[in-house]
Amino acid sequence: MAVSIDVHQHLWTSSFVDALRARATPPYLDGWTLILDGEPPYEVDPADHADRDTTGLELALVSLSSPLGIESLPPEEAWPLIDAYHEGALKLPEPYGAWAATCHSEIDPDRLAADLDRGFAGLQIPATAEPDDRLLEVLTSRDLPLFVHPGPAAAELDRPGWWPALVPYVQQMHAAWHHFRAVVRPRHPRLRVCFALLAGLAPLHSERLMARGGGRGQVDPCLFVETSSYGPRAIDAIIRELGIDVVVNGSDAPYATAFQDGPGIGQAAAHAIRVTNPRRLLSGDDSSHISRALGRKE
């Protein structure tokens, strides 16, 4: 059986934890308590960021936790945290690879280019950030993909702990999907892009889009969605709308788990989602990108 690729995991290394603990304003760690502006204090389990079972994985891509809001901080605050994340991620053992991150409050395409050339699989941006043409051009020039991940949640009082993941995150992904298709894609027709959590199920609104004059919307073979936090019912609905070829496996470990086979999914679809489609997302027509992501350890 072919080994799988997981395009969406989080793993906080010691360098990143130390950088968060060195701060006194959100986002920061007080011991293992994470303090953010838009969410209640979150007790991080150190075991979640220790040794993890990667059996059966050819590649597991870790990413910066964009809901922390790091990428939107002023550059003098953002870069120490991003650099700490990069340094730790590049030292992770196989089968780990990583998405690069960058500062969005002051765009630096040259710095992104230098980071990508160290061996990152592509760039992750928060769904709350405007995709900057200068950054996207750096990706296109290297034939590397973009990963769109939920960003910070706005502070809301008297909401249950699950609220950010079920409301702001989903709304952000929904907006990012439609913004990319309507505004960004015409400027970057060759860029491969993956949206976390099935793009907030935005593709399922195609009938409403047509009814409101947004056009029928053809399937974009370079526009992918990953499966984190969803199971057979949602995945089956997305496949019916977009087809199987643009759905890729993402677990969001340690916060969720990869989907399990079930009604309407089956082994053939599982192989496409876990093996074939992630390879095309990461490599396009050049499979060397996967080897590069695994062989870039410093």
Disulfide bonds with the S-S distance in Angstrom:
none
